[in-house]
Amino acid sequence: MFLTVTEPAIERLKAIQAQYPGKLALYYNRITGGYACGIVGTFSLKLFTSPNEELNATIDSTIGEIPVQSNRLEDLSENVVLDYKKSKNSLILKSDAGLINDDVTVLDNDNNKLF
């Protein structure tokens, strides 16, 4: 499994991390109630400032290893891409299988939305 982080996404992440410190992780957030189609959460990016035992696996990426929850790896395809669309001011997560999340949020340690 490999995560390609595009240049626009790298620049956006650098701008966010200049304001908010932390180690970047791909994090699956469960949503209370879920969706009608059986989806019970969504992927976001999280900036961790302290260790998190849920992040017990990593994905290789163009910016180094990215921590992730091992039980969520099955939700991702072999080739995943994180991109930034300036026109929508949005980070987008997609794969060979299609769109994963068209508005990836960036959260802090306490799940507060930073972007």
C-alpha positions in Angstrom: 0.0 0.0 0.0 1.3 3.4 -0.9 0.0 7.0 -0.3 1.0 9.5 -2.9 0.8 13.1 -1.5 0.7 15.5 -4.4 2.7 18.8 -4.4 -0.4 20.9 -3.8 -1.3 18.7 -0.8 2.2 18.9 0.5 2.1 22.7 0.4 -1.3 22.9 2.1 -0.1 20.5 4.8 3.0 22.6 5.4 0.9 25.7 5.8 -1.4 23.9 8.3 1.6 22.4 10.2 3.2 25.8 10.4 0.3 26.9 12.6 -0.4 23.6 14.4 2.4 21.2 15.5 2.1 17.5 15.4 2.9 14.3 13.6 0.6 13.6 10.7 -1.5 10.4 10.7 -4.3 9.0 8.5 -7.1 8.5 11.0 -10.5 6.8 10.7 -13.2 8.6 12.7 -16.3 6.6 13.5 -19.5 8.6 13.1 -22.3 8.1 15.5 -25.2 6.7 13.6 -23.2 6.1 10.5 -24.6 6.3 7.0 -27.5 4.3 5.5 -25.2 2.4 3.2 -23.2 0.8 6.0 -20.3 3.3 6.2 -19.7 4.1 9.8 -17.0 6.7 9.5 -14.6 8.7 7.4 -10.9 9.2 7.0 -9.3 12.4 8.2 -5.8 13.6 8.9 -4.8 14.0 12.5 -1.9 16.0 14.0 -0.8 14.0 17.0 1.3 15.7 19.7 1.4 12.6 22.0 1.5 8.9 21.3 -1.7 7.1 20.2 -1.9 3.4 20.6 -4.7 3.1 18.0 -2.1 4.1 15.3 -0.4 0.7 15.2 0.5 0.4 11.5 2.1 2.6 8.9 1.6 3.3 5.2 4.6 4.3 3.0 4.1 7.6 1.3 5.9 10.3 -0.7 6.5 12.2 2.5 7.6 9.2 4.6 5.7 6.7 6.8 2.2 7.7 7.8 0.7 6.1 10.9 -2.7 4.5 10.5 -5.0 2.1 12.4 -4.2 -1.4 11.3 -7.9 -2.4 11.4 -8.7 0.3 8.8 -6.1 -0.8 6.2 -8.7 -3.0 4.5 -10.7 0.1 3.7 -8.0 1.4 1.5 -6.8 0.3 -1.9 -3.2 -0.4 -2.9 -2.6 3.1 -4.4 -4.1 6.0 -2.4 -3.7 9.7 -3.4 -4.0 12.8 -1.2 -4.5 15.9 -3.3 -5.5 19.5 -2.6 -8.0 21.4 -4.8 -7.5 25.1 -4.3 -10.8 26.0 -6.1 -12.6 24.0 -3.4 -10.1 24.7 -0.6 -10.3 21.0 0.1 -8.0 18.0 0.7 -9.2 15.0 -1.3 -8.4 11.3 -0.6 -8.9 8.9 -3.5 -7.7 5.6 -4.8 -7.8 3.3 -7.8 -11.2 2.2 -6.5 -12.5 5.8 -6.6 -13.2 8.7 -4.2 -12.7 8.0 -0.5 -13.3 11.5 0.9 -13.7 14.7 -1.0 -13.3 17.0 2.0 -10.6 15.5 4.3 -10.5 17.4 7.6 -7.4 18.0 9.6 -7.9 17.4 13.4 -5.8 17.9 16.5 -5.1 15.5 19.3 -8.6 16.2 20.8 -10.5 15.9 17.5 -10.9 19.7 17.1 -11.1 20.6 13.5 -8.1 22.7 12.3 -8.9 22.7 8.6 
